[in-house]
Amino acid sequence: MDGLPAVKRAVLEVVASGMASTIKDIQRYMSCTLLYAELMGTEGDPSSHTRALLDKAVEFLEEKEFVCRTGYEAVSLGHGGGVQYCATQLGLATVASALSPDEALIVFTELCKARRSFVLENELHLVYLVTPVYIQDQWPHIDWYRYLSILERLPADMRHVADTVGVLES
């Protein structure tokens, strides 16, 4: 859905900041966004479109454990006054790092892998872990043949790091 990544990030930020904790609060926040204003000029009901985006965003954030429900369970998503949301440690860390939820999942996955098998033979694994995940968007076209030749010339200790982080020759 168009706009979903931005809505996921916005919902996480508003919940983590404590400005909104219920679906009603989050809906009120969404009605004040530029996305909602843009949808006002289109055909159809903007609130139904933003509600669909909101439901998908909250579902994603709950499923990936960025936010959790507190209070009693609702019959269906968003229909229950007693359901409140709060940010988890992962959600708070994501907001503090200024990463999007999708980028944060990538970083979190890599940190979990590093926790299981961290390579201390050289500094390459550390460099890999601190390289911003969004840097790939700034790279020009990659010459994969040159990349492969560099990979093949790596010393054994650096090659071990490449294997650990999932770099494959194929």
LINMO-V902044 format. One line per field, one symbol per residue. ss: DSSP state (A for helix, B for strand, O for the rest). Layout:
ss->???
//
This chain:
ss->OOOAAAAAAAAAAAAAOOOOOOAAAAAAAAOOOAAAAAAAOOOOOAAAAAAAAAAAAAAAAAAOOOBBBBOOOOOOOOOOOOOBBBBOAAAAAAAAAOOOAAAAAAAAAAAAAAAAOOOOOOOAAAAAAAOOAAAAAAOOOOOAAAAAAAAAAOOAAAAAAAAAAOOOOO
//
